[in-house]
Amino acid sequence: MAKVWIQLLITLNIIHSFSNAKLIKTKQLSYDATPPPLPILPLPTYSQLKWQQREIIMFFHFGVNTFTNSEWGTGLETPSVFNPTGLNTSQWIDVAVQAGISLTILTAKHHDGFCLWPSKYTDHSVISSPWKDGHGDVVQEFVTSAKARGVDVGLYLSPWDRHDGRYGHEKEYNEYYLAQLQELLKRYGNVSEIWFDGAKGTNAPNMSYYFLDWFAMVKELQGSINIFSDAGPDIRWVGNEKGFAGDTCWSIINRTSLSIGSSGIEGYLNTGDPQGTDWLPPECDVSIRPGWFWHNNETAKPLSELLQIYYNSVGRNCVLLLNVPPNSTGLISEIDIQRLTEFRTALNKIFSHNLAHDCLLEASSQRGDNTGNDFEPRNVVDDDPLWTYWAPTEADSKNPWIEIISPNETLKFNVIMIQEAIGLGQRIKQHEIYIDGKKVVSGTTVGYKRLHWLGQDGVTAKRVRIQITESRDLPLISSVGLFYDPYLHPVEELVQRSKS
């Protein structure tokens, strides 16, 4: 009996000691961490943030124009011209994956009105073509191939229809368009982006599109989808088809100032608005070739031009939508594959090693009491470009700075990257960059990503200071980077276009 009591006392003592240890540990916890700063409106949605992080997405322009050597079809083309005997959408998606693309968009219907799926509302489609004896469905094959490789899909359904007789009859055509929209969004599974535009020929019949009805239907059928148009509501056109955003480029804008298809708003779309009330980030659409559809006498842009486009789209707070048109066989052409491979190889080589990772980080101040790491300068070289960041103190809001310091040898680089924590709003209006005390950049907006190219020869230095000289609120920098780009040889015409 005595042994039982002794064992019981030992057990109770162990439990008591363990409980005290837990209490002691609990007492050591701190509950006085400094909270994040308040966001500044407007803010991106979850879907917009996911879209922004893709950086580059791909467009496939494919249809009867592919077979008629046209850009804008007349609507009078016979479906018999559409016969891509070697069509292989899996090859398209493989090309996209190898290029690092996670979202691809297909022209389900272009201005000529020919449908790449068997719509029950018109026979001007694959149904009437010789391809697969009228039993084919390009959209389905595209979606199936993308799903097999884990690639998200988007669709373009042209509002302007040069074939259908209902066009020009407002109610009848809007009913027709909405019916086709429902076919696409109900039949083919999850769609990540839907593309609308206001393109229309000068001699086209007067026609009002029920955009608000269309948008409401899209959101009802696909809750997480992003809608692209001149006026959003989720993604806006950048205002040109050159792949260049404005040197100043805000993700925010006033949607009430925009009208789809209207002229004269291109400059506003290109720069955005620091007083904007809507988060409507820009998408830069450009083709890898001179035309949007495949033409036998055209070839891919050179690597130098693609890199310049990247710097002036992704590097100016945009997503780059790069069109790669399948040929009349139904495949991506070898020259385009070669150029995409060169492009991806170059981007990987340039941005694979951030020289700032091995440097010391100093800042003018740090939010909080400097004992925690929630807002420390070191956050700008971690792997999270959205939710970890350096934040200065409220008292240091006038000209705060963060500095990258090489502890040993000088660094050679010619690209400087800055990213904002846009999950809490876009803030920076003006910034300057000093290299070893000398000002080399006077810049404006940053947003999701800003890239400054310093010339082919680059610089050698030990200190790089990024100073925020004006912002909408306390600036929050999530990432900085120093890189060396050995590839870029800008075409003079492109340099001038980027400045205009």
Secondary structure, 3 states (H helix, E strand, C coil): CHHHHHHHHHHHHHHHHHHHHHHHHHHHCCCCCCCCCCCCCCCCCHHHHHHHHHCEEEEECCCCHHHHCCCCCCCCCCHHHCCCCCCCHHHHHHHHHHCCCCEEEEEEECCCCCECCCCCCCCCEHHHCCHHHHCCCHHHHHHHHHHHCCCEEEEEECCCCCCCCCCCCHHHHHHHHHHHHHHHHHHCCCCCEEECCCCCCCCCCCCCCCHHHHHHHHHHHCCCCEEEECCCCCEEECCCCCCCCCCCCCCEECHHHCCCCCCCCHHHHHHCCCCCCEECCEEEEEECCCCCCCCCCCCCCCHHHHHHHHHCCCCECCEEEEECCCCCCCCCCHHHHHHHHHHHHHHHHHHCCCHHHHCEEEECCCCCCCCCCCCCHHHHHCCCCCCCCECCCHHHCCCCEEEEECCCCCEEECEEEEEECHHHCCCEEEEEEEECCEEEEEECCCCCCEEEECCCCCEEECEEEEEEEEECCCCCEEEEEEECCCCCCCCHHHHHHHHC
